[in-house]
């Protein structure tokens, strides 16, 4: 995350601190966190509807294709869980509050940047599909990235200003000047390169009186990085900061500190002079904290090059914590998310805010029972000899969740649920038979194996999650929400039919027509439009259930295949479908375009519909006169091309769809 204000400062000295590069024929180490955030926020993607993951996946693919065209070999390093020392907890809470404010702004038609919930998972799936080498660090990746880049003597690609502090042999290329969409050719050849700018630490230090590079970690700590931000240091900062605020407080904070530090030979001398500005009683503690924080800019002990050479690397922290070998391996390969390591190591997790209804309890409440089962499986490592939940001390069952409440954060305590009554050893969880692990997963999602039998393998997990979501008392789903989700899930199968090798396949025409019709349904981007907050909230609850279902499936070593998230959910599509389904279009009329899709949809609907409690679909009670008036309006909204009503009166869900539409008409009148 870096040092606030430093990146914009160095960019103001573009000609002094940066050199032009023509990147080709090289390895490059990529900060995965920075990359997927930049591609998400700078690609004109719609962020309000919970993620257009197909479009995001396309952007990620194009990025790496540009690298491949220039014979650039990327190695992506992803952040892992929070630092076990918890030095950044205050910063993480501040960032969580900022995301809530950005999500709130987006929800009411304003601007803001919030990554849709499954962005990271989609990013990893694209890396796997493209066979891009990647590794997940055990905690924050910066030091691991620096150590790997120096081992291979290749540049780093990131947006994190911490890389202006690290002593990188081949430099640091900021993402905002990495012109991957503007490939150029080497003169008199057909070879491509990517124009880029490379930050030169030598030029930076030379500009400030040939400053010793060893002073820069102290500069980072004094300036206020993610690890330390001492209010007591403000007395010192105010002494060295230039008095003229022509370019803002942060700019002059950076400039003043660099000018002041450049007069010292080393960090020890400089720190001793800093401490003179502080009260004597505080000096010892401040010195210890500053020295500890400066170590974050030293080489990492983790040798990631071992992972890329032989598929494993030694992580001292993970070894010292006694984590099972299979867990360490799965974390490194990105087969388990940072959420799992945070829960396992810190017994605390952050629940990421979505663009949802801020007046309602946060959407993650719907998936809390799944998380409690995850915590129960992880808790098994604490006392493997105990097979009874009652035998465990209550504090071992307690986990903290940092969640949204209104437009702020709170820490809630939740308790683990023990799913395995006869097995409590995390180290052997992956050794359970496949059938047992699958049963555990389906029990957690409250769905039977029999219901999933007609469902294609690649959709079993999403449909199981949807069944769970429909049973949640938190989710206030209506029939059109379910229909929109299921219609959206057809995008993947339709795409597969369209791109199948058999050009003469008679199914292709209908599939292509339906696919194009679904594209037309997508809600267009209009910056000032207000969101349908209730619909957004319902889909945020579904995404949270899907995310936790994915994590539980991963913890159980994927007893169900992981679905292709890139074409499973498109926020713009499902929101657009909701609007159409509440107007005159029926799911059936759309599906007549492709019989194969209609057949699949019926299987999906029958499986999920059996778990939908009728009371969730019933509209509010109305007077008989209102009902008669609204039924007339409903009748006038249109039928299918064969003049039959677009609902089946023998189907209770079809009838409820009409009642939901009547409620929608009533609300429109009130507005």
C-alpha positions as CSV (number, residue, x, y, z in Angstrom):
1,X,0.0,0.0,0.0
2,X,3.0,2.2,0.5
3,X,3.8,5.8,1.6
4,X,1.0,8.2,0.9
5,X,2.1,11.2,-1.1
6,X,5.4,9.7,-2.3
7,X,4.2,8.4,-5.7
8,X,2.7,11.7,-6.8
9,X,5.9,13.4,-5.5
10,X,8.3,11.4,-7.6
11,X,6.0,11.7,-10.6
12,X,6.4,15.5,-10.3
13,X,10.1,14.9,-11.0
14,X,9.5,12.7,-13.9
15,X,12.5,13.7,-15.9
16,X,14.9,13.6,-13.0
17,X,13.9,10.3,-11.4
18,X,12.7,8.2,-14.4
19,X,14.3,6.7,-17.5
20,X,12.5,5.4,-20.6
21,X,12.4,1.7,-21.1
22,X,11.5,-0.5,-24.1
23,X,10.5,-3.6,-22.3
24,X,11.0,-6.9,-24.2
25,X,12.8,-10.2,-23.9
26,X,12.9,-10.1,-20.1
27,X,11.4,-11.5,-16.9
28,X,9.3,-9.1,-14.9
29,X,8.0,-9.5,-11.3
30,X,4.4,-8.2,-11.0
31,X,2.7,-7.1,-7.8
32,X,-0.6,-9.0,-8.3
33,X,-2.6,-6.8,-5.9
34,X,-1.6,-3.6,-7.7
35,X,-2.2,-5.1,-11.1
36,X,-5.7,-6.4,-10.6
37,X,-6.8,-3.2,-8.8
38,X,-5.5,-1.1,-11.7
39,X,-7.0,-3.2,-14.4
40,X,-10.3,-3.2,-12.5
41,X,-10.4,0.6,-11.9
42,X,-8.8,1.9,-15.1
43,X,-10.6,-0.1,-17.8
44,X,-14.0,1.7,-17.8
45,X,-15.7,-1.3,-16.1
46,X,-19.0,-0.9,-14.4
47,X,-18.5,-1.3,-10.6
48,X,-21.9,-0.6,-9.2
49,X,-23.6,-3.9,-10.1
50,X,-21.3,-6.2,-8.3
51,X,-18.8,-7.0,-11.1
52,X,-18.9,-7.7,-14.8
53,X,-16.4,-10.5,-14.4
54,X,-16.4,-11.5,-18.1
55,X,-15.2,-8.1,-19.1
56,X,-12.7,-7.9,-16.4
57,X,-11.3,-11.3,-17.4
58,X,-11.0,-10.1,-21.0
59,X,-9.0,-7.1,-19.8
60,X,-6.6,-9.3,-17.8
61,X,-6.2,-11.7,-20.7
62,X,-5.3,-8.8,-23.1
63,X,-2.8,-7.5,-20.6
64,X,-0.9,-10.7,-20.5
65,X,-1.2,-11.2,-24.2
66,X,0.6,-7.9,-24.7
67,X,3.4,-9.2,-22.5
68,X,3.6,-12.5,-24.4
69,X,3.8,-10.6,-27.7
70,X,7.0,-8.8,-26.4
71,X,8.5,-12.0,-25.1
72,X,8.2,-10.7,-21.5
73,X,7.9,-13.5,-19.0
74,X,5.7,-12.5,-16.1
75,X,5.9,-13.8,-12.6
76,X,2.9,-12.7,-10.5
77,X,3.3,-12.4,-6.7
78,X,0.1,-12.1,-4.7
79,X,-0.3,-10.8,-1.1
80,X,-1.3,-13.4,1.5
81,X,-2.9,-12.8,4.8
82,X,-2.3,-10.0,7.3
83,X,1.1,-9.7,9.0
84,X,1.1,-12.0,12.1
85,X,2.5,-9.1,14.2
86,X,-0.7,-7.1,13.3
87,X,1.4,-3.9,12.8
88,X,-0.9,-2.8,10.1
89,X,-4.2,-3.3,11.8
90,X,-4.9,0.4,12.3
91,X,-4.1,1.0,8.6
92,X,-6.3,-1.9,7.5
93,X,-9.2,-0.5,9.5
94,X,-8.7,2.9,8.0
95,X,-8.7,1.4,4.5
96,X,-11.8,-0.6,5.3
97,X,-13.6,2.6,6.3
98,X,-12.5,4.3,3.0
99,X,-13.9,1.4,1.0
100,X,-17.2,1.7,2.8
101,X,-17.4,5.4,1.9
102,X,-16.5,4.7,-1.7
103,X,-19.2,1.9,-1.9
104,X,-21.7,4.2,-0.4
105,X,-20.9,6.9,-3.0
106,X,-21.3,4.4,-5.8
107,X,-24.6,3.1,-4.3
108,X,-26.2,6.6,-4.5
109,X,-25.0,7.4,-8.0
110,X,-21.6,9.0,-7.2
111,X,-18.1,8.0,-8.0
112,X,-15.7,5.7,-6.3
113,X,-13.5,2.7,-6.7
114,X,-14.4,-0.6,-5.0
115,X,-13.3,-4.0,-6.4
116,X,-16.3,-6.3,-6.9
117,X,-16.1,-9.1,-4.3
118,X,-14.8,-12.0,-6.5
119,X,-12.3,-9.9,-8.5
120,X,-9.3,-11.6,-6.9
121,X,-10.7,-15.1,-7.6
122,X,-11.4,-14.2,-11.2
123,X,-7.9,-12.8,-11.6
124,X,-6.4,-16.1,-10.4
125,X,-8.6,-18.1,-12.7
126,X,-7.3,-16.1,-15.7
127,X,-3.7,-16.6,-14.5
128,X,-4.3,-20.4,-14.4
129,X,-6.0,-20.5,-17.8
130,X,-3.1,-18.5,-19.4
131,X,-0.5,-20.6,-17.5
132,X,1.0,-17.5,-16.0
133,X,3.4,-18.4,-13.2
134,X,2.2,-17.0,-9.9
135,X,2.7,-17.5,-6.1
136,X,0.8,-16.3,-3.1
137,X,3.0,-14.9,-0.3
138,X,2.2,-15.9,3.3
139,X,1.6,-12.3,4.2
140,X,2.3,-9.0,2.5
141,X,4.3,-9.6,-0.7
142,X,6.5,-6.4,-1.0
143,X,9.7,-7.8,0.5
144,X,9.2,-11.2,-1.3
145,X,8.8,-9.3,-4.6
146,X,11.9,-7.2,-4.0
147,X,14.0,-10.3,-3.1
148,X,12.9,-12.3,-6.1
149,X,13.4,-9.3,-8.5
150,X,17.0,-8.9,-7.2
151,X,17.7,-12.6,-7.4
152,X,16.7,-12.6,-11.1
153,X,17.9,-9.1,-11.8
154,X,14.7,-8.0,-13.4
155,X,12.3,-5.1,-13.0
156,X,9.2,-4.9,-10.7
157,X,5.8,-3.7,-12.0
158,X,3.6,-2.2,-9.3
159,X,1.7,0.9,-8.1
160,X,3.0,0.7,-4.6
161,X,5.3,3.5,-3.6
162,X,7.2,1.2,-1.3
163,X,9.1,0.1,-4.4
164,X,10.6,3.6,-4.5
165,X,12.4,2.8,-1.2
166,X,13.6,-0.8,-2.0
167,X,17.0,-1.0,-3.5
168,X,16.1,-2.8,-6.8
169,X,18.9,-3.8,-9.1
170,X,16.8,-3.4,-12.3
171,X,14.4,-0.7,-11.1
172,X,10.7,-0.2,-10.5
173,X,8.2,0.4,-13.3
174,X,5.0,2.1,-12.1
175,X,1.8,0.7,-13.7
176,X,0.5,4.2,-14.6
177,X,3.3,4.6,-17.1
178,X,3.3,1.0,-18.4
179,X,1.8,1.3,-21.9
180,X,0.7,-2.3,-22.4
181,X,-2.1,-1.1,-24.7
182,X,0.4,0.8,-27.0
183,X,2.8,-1.9,-28.3
184,X,5.6,-0.5,-30.5
185,X,8.0,-2.1,-32.9
186,X,11.8,-2.1,-32.7
187,X,13.1,-0.1,-35.7
188,X,13.7,-2.2,-38.8
189,X,12.3,-5.3,-37.2
190,X,8.9,-6.9,-36.4
191,X,9.8,-7.3,-32.7
192,X,7.4,-5.6,-30.2
193,X,8.2,-3.8,-27.0
194,X,6.1,-2.0,-24.3
195,X,7.0,1.6,-23.6
196,X,7.6,2.1,-19.9
197,X,9.2,4.3,-17.4
198,X,11.6,3.0,-14.8
199,X,12.2,4.7,-11.4
200,X,15.9,5.1,-10.7
201,X,16.8,5.0,-7.0
202,X,20.3,6.2,-7.8
203,X,19.0,9.4,-9.6
204,X,16.6,10.0,-6.7
205,X,19.3,9.9,-4.1
206,X,21.7,11.9,-6.3
207,X,19.1,14.7,-6.5
208,X,19.0,15.0,-2.7
209,X,22.7,15.7,-2.1
210,X,23.9,12.2,-2.9
211,X,21.9,10.8,0.0
212,X,22.8,7.4,1.3
213,X,20.3,4.8,0.2
214,X,20.3,3.3,3.7
215,X,18.4,6.4,4.9
216,X,15.4,5.7,2.8
217,X,13.7,3.1,5.1
218,X,14.0,5.7,7.9
219,X,12.4,8.3,5.5
220,X,9.5,5.9,4.8
221,X,8.8,5.3,8.5
222,X,9.1,9.0,9.4
223,X,6.9,10.0,6.5
224,X,4.2,7.6,7.7
225,X,3.9,4.2,6.0
226,X,1.4,1.5,6.5
227,X,3.3,0.0,9.5
228,X,3.8,3.1,11.6
229,X,2.1,6.5,11.9
230,X,3.2,8.2,15.1
231,X,1.2,11.4,16.0
232,X,4.1,12.2,18.4
233,X,6.4,12.7,15.4
234,X,4.4,15.6,14.1
235,X,6.4,18.0,16.3
236,X,9.5,16.9,14.5
237,X,7.8,16.9,11.0
238,X,6.6,20.5,11.5
239,X,10.2,21.6,12.2
240,X,11.6,20.2,9.0
241,X,8.7,20.8,6.6
242,X,9.0,23.9,4.4
243,X,6.5,26.5,5.5
244,X,5.1,27.3,2.0
245,X,2.1,25.0,1.2
246,X,1.9,25.7,-2.5
247,X,1.6,22.0,-3.5
248,X,-0.1,20.5,-0.5
249,X,0.8,19.2,2.9
250,X,1.9,15.7,1.8
251,X,4.1,17.1,-0.9
252,X,6.0,19.3,1.5
253,X,6.1,16.7,4.1
254,X,8.0,14.4,1.7
255,X,10.2,17.2,0.4
256,X,11.1,18.5,3.9
257,X,12.0,15.1,5.2
258,X,14.2,14.2,2.2
259,X,16.1,17.5,2.4
260,X,16.6,17.1,6.1
261,X,17.8,13.5,5.9
262,X,20.2,14.2,3.1
263,X,22.5,16.0,5.6
264,X,23.2,12.7,7.5
265,X,25.6,9.9,6.7
266,X,23.6,7.0,8.0
267,X,20.3,6.1,9.6
268,X,21.6,5.7,13.1
269,X,22.9,9.3,13.2
270,X,19.7,10.6,11.6
271,X,17.4,8.8,14.0
272,X,19.4,10.0,17.0
273,X,18.7,13.6,15.8
274,X,15.0,12.9,15.3
275,X,14.7,11.7,18.9
276,X,16.1,15.0,20.2
277,X,12.8,16.6,19.2
278,X,10.8,14.2,21.3
279,X,10.2,14.1,25.1
280,X,12.8,12.0,26.9
281,X,10.1,9.6,28.2
282,X,9.0,8.6,24.7
283,X,12.4,8.3,23.0
284,X,13.1,4.6,23.9
285,X,9.7,3.3,22.7
286,X,9.8,5.4,19.6
287,X,13.3,4.2,18.7
288,X,12.3,0.6,19.1
289,X,9.2,1.0,17.0
290,X,11.0,2.9,14.2
291,X,13.9,0.4,14.0
292,X,11.4,-2.5,13.9
293,X,9.5,-0.9,11.1
294,X,12.7,-0.2,9.1
295,X,13.3,-3.9,8.9
296,X,10.3,-4.2,6.6
297,X,12.6,-2.8,3.8
298,X,15.2,-5.5,4.2
299,X,15.5,-8.7,2.1
300,X,12.9,-11.4,2.7
301,X,13.9,-14.8,4.1
302,X,11.5,-16.4,1.7
303,X,13.1,-17.6,-1.5
304,X,10.3,-17.5,-4.0
305,X,12.6,-18.5,-6.8
306,X,12.6,-22.0,-5.2
307,X,8.8,-22.1,-5.7
308,X,9.0,-21.3,-9.4
309,X,11.8,-23.8,-9.8
310,X,10.4,-26.8,-7.9
311,X,6.8,-25.8,-6.7
312,X,7.6,-25.2,-3.1
313,X,9.4,-22.7,-0.9
314,X,10.3,-22.5,2.8
315,X,8.2,-19.9,4.8
316,X,9.7,-19.5,8.3
317,X,6.6,-17.8,9.7
318,X,4.3,-20.6,8.5
319,X,6.7,-23.3,9.8
320,X,7.0,-21.6,13.2
321,X,3.2,-21.5,13.5
322,X,3.0,-25.2,12.9
323,X,0.6,-25.0,10.0
324,X,0.0,-28.4,8.3
325,X,2.2,-29.0,5.2
326,X,-0.8,-29.3,2.8
327,X,-2.2,-26.0,4.1
328,X,1.2,-24.2,3.5
329,X,1.4,-25.7,0.0
330,X,-2.2,-24.7,-0.9
331,X,-1.7,-21.2,0.4
332,X,1.5,-20.8,-1.7
333,X,-0.3,-22.0,-4.8
334,X,-3.3,-19.7,-4.3
335,X,-5.5,-22.7,-3.7
336,X,-6.5,-21.3,-0.4
337,X,-7.3,-17.6,0.0
338,X,-5.8,-15.1,2.5
339,X,-9.1,-15.2,4.3
340,X,-8.2,-18.8,5.5
341,X,-4.8,-17.9,6.8
342,X,-6.2,-14.8,8.6
343,X,-8.8,-17.0,10.3
344,X,-6.3,-19.7,11.1
345,X,-3.4,-17.5,12.4
346,X,-5.1,-14.4,13.7
347,X,-8.7,-15.6,14.4
348,X,-9.8,-12.5,12.7
349,X,-11.1,-11.8,9.2
350,X,-12.0,-8.7,7.2
351,X,-15.3,-8.9,5.3
352,X,-15.0,-6.7,2.2
353,X,-17.7,-4.2,1.6
354,X,-19.7,-4.3,-1.6
355,X,-21.9,-1.7,-3.3
356,X,-25.0,-2.6,-1.2
357,X,-27.8,-1.0,0.8
358,X,-26.0,0.7,3.6
359,X,-29.2,1.0,5.6
360,X,-29.5,-2.8,5.9
361,X,-27.2,-5.2,7.8
362,X,-24.2,-6.0,5.7
363,X,-24.6,-8.6,2.9
364,X,-22.1,-10.9,4.5
365,X,-24.5,-11.8,7.3
366,X,-26.2,-14.2,4.8
367,X,-23.0,-16.3,4.6
368,X,-22.1,-16.2,8.3
369,X,-23.2,-19.8,8.9
370,X,-20.8,-21.0,6.2
371,X,-18.0,-19.0,7.8
372,X,-18.7,-20.6,11.1
373,X,-18.2,-24.0,9.6
374,X,-15.0,-22.9,8.0
375,X,-13.8,-21.6,11.4
376,X,-14.8,-24.9,13.0
377,X,-12.7,-26.9,10.5
378,X,-9.7,-24.5,11.1
379,X,-10.3,-24.7,14.9
380,X,-9.6,-28.4,14.7
381,X,-5.9,-27.7,14.6
382,X,-5.9,-26.2,18.1
383,X,-6.7,-29.4,20.1
384,X,-6.7,-32.4,17.7
385,X,-7.1,-34.7,20.7
386,X,-10.5,-33.3,21.5
387,X,-13.4,-34.7,19.5
388,X,-16.2,-32.9,21.3
389,X,-16.9,-29.2,20.7
390,X,-17.9,-28.9,24.3
391,X,-14.4,-29.9,25.4
392,X,-12.9,-26.9,23.7
393,X,-12.5,-23.7,25.7
394,X,-14.9,-21.0,24.5
395,X,-12.2,-18.6,23.6
396,X,-10.9,-21.1,21.0
397,X,-14.3,-21.1,19.3
398,X,-14.4,-17.3,19.0
399,X,-13.4,-15.5,15.9
400,X,-13.5,-11.8,15.2
401,X,-15.0,-10.4,12.0
402,X,-14.4,-6.8,10.9
403,X,-17.6,-5.9,9.1
404,X,-19.6,-3.0,7.9
405,X,-22.3,-1.5,10.2
406,X,-24.1,1.4,8.5
407,X,-21.2,3.4,7.0
408,X,-18.6,2.5,9.6
409,X,-16.9,-0.7,10.8
410,X,-17.3,-2.9,13.8
411,X,-15.7,-6.0,15.2
412,X,-18.2,-8.8,15.7
413,X,-17.5,-12.0,17.6
414,X,-18.8,-15.2,16.0
415,X,-18.4,-18.8,17.2
416,X,-17.1,-21.8,15.2
417,X,-19.5,-24.6,14.3
418,X,-18.1,-28.1,14.4
419,X,-19.2,-30.0,11.3
420,X,-16.9,-33.0,11.8
421,X,-18.0,-34.9,14.9
422,X,-15.7,-37.8,14.3
423,X,-12.6,-36.0,12.9
424,X,-10.9,-32.9,14.4
425,X,-7.4,-32.9,12.9
426,X,-6.8,-30.2,10.3
427,X,-3.6,-31.8,9.2
428,X,-5.6,-34.8,7.9
429,X,-8.6,-33.0,6.5
430,X,-7.4,-33.4,2.9
431,X,-7.0,-37.1,3.4
432,X,-10.8,-37.7,4.0
433,X,-12.4,-39.7,1.2
434,X,-13.9,-37.6,-1.7
435,X,-17.4,-38.7,-0.9
436,X,-17.0,-37.7,2.8
437,X,-15.7,-34.3,1.8
438,X,-18.5,-33.8,-0.7
439,X,-21.1,-34.8,1.9
440,X,-19.6,-32.3,4.4
441,X,-19.8,-29.5,1.8
442,X,-23.4,-30.2,0.9
443,X,-24.4,-30.4,4.5
444,X,-22.9,-27.0,5.1
445,X,-24.8,-25.6,2.1
446,X,-28.1,-27.4,3.2
447,X,-28.6,-29.2,-0.1
448,X,-28.9,-32.8,-1.0
449,X,-26.9,-34.7,-3.5
450,X,-30.0,-35.9,-5.3
451,X,-31.1,-32.4,-6.1
452,X,-27.8,-31.7,-7.8
453,X,-27.8,-34.9,-9.9
454,X,-29.3,-33.3,-13.1
455,X,-27.0,-30.3,-12.9
456,X,-23.9,-30.2,-15.1
457,X,-20.7,-30.7,-13.1
458,X,-19.4,-27.2,-13.6
459,X,-22.6,-25.6,-12.1
460,X,-23.1,-27.9,-9.2
461,X,-21.3,-25.6,-6.7
462,X,-23.1,-22.4,-7.8
463,X,-26.4,-24.1,-7.8
464,X,-25.8,-25.6,-4.3
465,X,-24.8,-22.1,-3.1
466,X,-28.0,-20.6,-4.7
467,X,-30.1,-23.2,-2.8
468,X,-28.4,-22.1,0.4
469,X,-29.0,-18.4,-0.4
470,X,-32.7,-19.0,-1.0
471,X,-33.0,-20.6,2.4
472,X,-31.3,-17.7,4.2
473,X,-33.5,-15.6,6.4
474,X,-31.2,-12.7,5.7
475,X,-31.8,-12.8,1.9
476,X,-35.0,-11.2,0.8
477,X,-35.0,-12.7,-2.7
478,X,-37.9,-12.6,-5.1
479,X,-38.6,-14.8,-8.1
480,X,-37.2,-12.4,-10.6
481,X,-33.9,-12.3,-8.7
482,X,-33.6,-16.1,-9.0
483,X,-34.6,-16.1,-12.6
484,X,-32.1,-13.4,-13.5
485,X,-29.3,-15.3,-11.7
486,X,-30.0,-18.5,-13.5
487,X,-30.4,-16.8,-16.9
488,X,-27.0,-15.2,-16.3
489,X,-25.4,-18.6,-15.5
490,X,-26.3,-19.7,-19.1
491,X,-23.7,-17.3,-20.5
492,X,-20.9,-19.8,-19.9
493,X,-22.6,-22.8,-21.6
494,X,-23.7,-20.6,-24.5
495,X,-20.2,-19.3,-25.0
496,X,-18.9,-22.9,-25.0
497,X,-21.5,-23.9,-27.7
498,X,-20.6,-20.8,-29.9
499,X,-16.9,-21.5,-29.7
500,X,-17.2,-25.3,-30.1
501,X,-15.0,-26.9,-32.8
502,X,-17.9,-28.2,-34.8
503,X,-18.8,-25.4,-37.2
504,X,-21.8,-27.3,-38.6
505,X,-23.3,-27.8,-35.1
506,X,-27.0,-26.9,-35.5
507,X,-27.1,-25.6,-31.9
508,X,-24.7,-22.7,-32.7
509,X,-27.2,-20.4,-34.4
510,X,-29.7,-20.5,-31.5
511,X,-27.0,-20.2,-28.9
512,X,-25.5,-17.2,-30.7
513,X,-28.9,-15.4,-31.0
514,X,-29.6,-15.9,-27.3
515,X,-26.1,-14.8,-26.3
516,X,-26.5,-11.6,-28.3
517,X,-30.0,-11.0,-26.8
518,X,-28.5,-11.3,-23.3
519,X,-25.8,-8.8,-24.2
520,X,-28.6,-6.3,-25.3
521,X,-30.2,-6.8,-21.9
522,X,-27.2,-5.5,-20.0
523,X,-27.8,-2.2,-18.1
524,X,-25.9,0.5,-19.9
525,X,-23.4,2.6,-17.9
526,X,-25.0,5.9,-16.8
527,X,-22.8,7.6,-14.1
528,X,-25.6,9.5,-12.4
529,X,-28.3,6.7,-12.3
530,X,-29.3,5.6,-8.8
531,X,-29.0,1.9,-8.1
532,X,-32.0,-0.3,-7.2
533,X,-30.5,-0.9,-3.7
534,X,-32.7,-3.8,-2.7
535,X,-31.8,-5.7,-5.9
536,X,-28.1,-4.8,-5.4
537,X,-28.3,-6.0,-1.8
538,X,-29.8,-9.3,-2.7
539,X,-27.1,-10.1,-5.3
540,X,-24.4,-8.9,-2.9
541,X,-25.7,-11.5,-0.4
542,X,-25.6,-14.2,-3.2
543,X,-22.0,-13.2,-4.0
544,X,-21.0,-13.4,-0.4
545,X,-22.6,-16.9,-0.2
546,X,-20.8,-17.9,-3.4
547,X,-17.4,-16.6,-2.1
548,X,-17.7,-18.5,1.2
549,X,-19.0,-21.6,-0.6
550,X,-15.9,-21.4,-2.8
551,X,-13.6,-21.0,0.2
552,X,-15.2,-23.9,2.0
553,X,-14.9,-26.0,-1.1
554,X,-11.2,-25.1,-1.4
555,X,-10.6,-25.9,2.3
556,X,-12.2,-29.4,1.7
557,X,-9.8,-29.8,-1.3
558,X,-12.5,-29.1,-4.0
559,X,-14.9,-32.0,-3.6
560,X,-17.0,-30.1,-6.3
561,X,-15.2,-28.6,-9.3
562,X,-14.5,-24.9,-9.0
563,X,-16.8,-23.0,-11.5
564,X,-15.5,-20.7,-14.1
565,X,-16.3,-17.4,-12.4
566,X,-15.5,-15.3,-15.5
567,X,-18.8,-16.2,-17.1
568,X,-20.9,-17.2,-14.1
569,X,-22.1,-13.7,-13.0
570,X,-22.3,-10.4,-14.7
571,X,-23.8,-7.6,-12.6
572,X,-24.9,-5.5,-15.5
573,X,-26.7,-8.5,-17.0
574,X,-28.5,-9.7,-13.9
575,X,-29.6,-6.1,-13.0
576,X,-30.8,-5.7,-16.6
577,X,-32.7,-9.0,-16.5
578,X,-34.4,-8.0,-13.3
579,X,-35.7,-4.8,-15.1
580,X,-36.9,-6.9,-18.1
581,X,-38.5,-9.6,-16.0
582,X,-40.4,-6.9,-14.0
583,X,-41.6,-5.4,-17.2
584,X,-43.0,-7.6,-20.0
585,X,-40.3,-10.1,-20.8
586,X,-40.5,-13.7,-19.4
587,X,-37.6,-16.1,-19.0
588,X,-39.5,-18.6,-21.2
589,X,-39.8,-16.1,-24.1
590,X,-36.1,-15.4,-24.0
591,X,-35.2,-19.1,-23.9
592,X,-37.3,-20.1,-27.0
593,X,-34.3,-18.8,-29.0
594,X,-32.2,-21.8,-27.8
595,X,-33.8,-25.1,-26.8
596,X,-30.6,-26.4,-25.3
597,X,-30.4,-23.4,-23.0
598,X,-34.1,-23.7,-22.1
599,X,-33.5,-27.4,-21.1
600,X,-30.6,-26.5,-18.9
601,X,-32.5,-23.5,-17.4
602,X,-35.3,-25.8,-16.4
603,X,-32.9,-28.1,-14.6
604,X,-31.4,-25.2,-12.7
605,X,-34.8,-23.7,-11.9
606,X,-36.2,-27.0,-10.6
607,X,-33.2,-27.6,-8.4
608,X,-33.2,-24.2,-6.8
609,X,-37.0,-23.6,-6.8
610,X,-37.5,-26.6,-4.5
611,X,-35.5,-24.7,-1.8
612,X,-37.3,-21.3,-2.3
613,X,-39.8,-20.7,0.6
614,X,-43.0,-19.3,-0.7
615,X,-43.2,-16.6,1.9
616,X,-40.0,-14.9,0.5
617,X,-41.9,-14.3,-2.7
618,X,-45.2,-13.1,-1.4
619,X,-45.9,-9.4,-1.9
620,X,-47.4,-7.2,0.8
621,X,-51.2,-7.5,1.4
622,X,-53.2,-5.0,-0.7
623,X,-56.8,-3.9,-0.8
624,X,-59.1,-5.8,-3.3
625,X,-59.7,-2.6,-5.3
626,X,-55.9,-2.0,-5.7
627,X,-55.4,-5.6,-6.7
628,X,-58.0,-5.3,-9.5
629,X,-56.6,-2.1,-10.8
630,X,-53.0,-3.5,-10.8
631,X,-54.0,-6.7,-12.5
632,X,-55.4,-4.6,-15.4
633,X,-52.0,-2.8,-15.6
634,X,-50.2,-6.2,-15.6
635,X,-52.4,-7.5,-18.4
636,X,-51.5,-4.5,-20.5
637,X,-47.8,-5.0,-20.1
638,X,-47.6,-7.6,-22.9
639,X,-47.5,-11.3,-23.5
640,X,-45.2,-13.6,-25.5
641,X,-45.4,-13.8,-29.3
642,X,-47.8,-16.7,-29.3
643,X,-50.2,-14.5,-27.2
644,X,-50.1,-16.8,-24.2
645,X,-49.5,-15.2,-20.8
646,X,-45.8,-15.2,-19.9
647,X,-46.5,-17.1,-16.7
648,X,-47.9,-20.6,-16.0
649,X,-50.9,-20.3,-13.7
650,X,-50.4,-23.9,-12.6
651,X,-46.9,-22.9,-11.4
652,X,-46.9,-21.2,-8.0
653,X,-43.7,-19.4,-8.9
654,X,-45.3,-18.1,-12.1
655,X,-48.2,-16.7,-10.2
656,X,-45.9,-15.1,-7.6
657,X,-44.0,-13.5,-10.4
658,X,-47.2,-11.7,-11.4
659,X,-47.8,-10.7,-7.8
660,X,-44.3,-9.3,-7.6
661,X,-44.9,-7.3,-10.8
662,X,-48.1,-5.9,-9.3
663,X,-46.1,-4.8,-6.3
664,X,-43.6,-3.1,-8.6
665,X,-46.4,-1.3,-10.5
666,X,-47.8,-0.1,-7.1
667,X,-44.4,1.2,-6.1
668,X,-44.0,3.0,-9.4
669,X,-47.3,4.7,-8.9
670,X,-46.3,5.9,-5.5
671,X,-43.1,7.4,-6.9
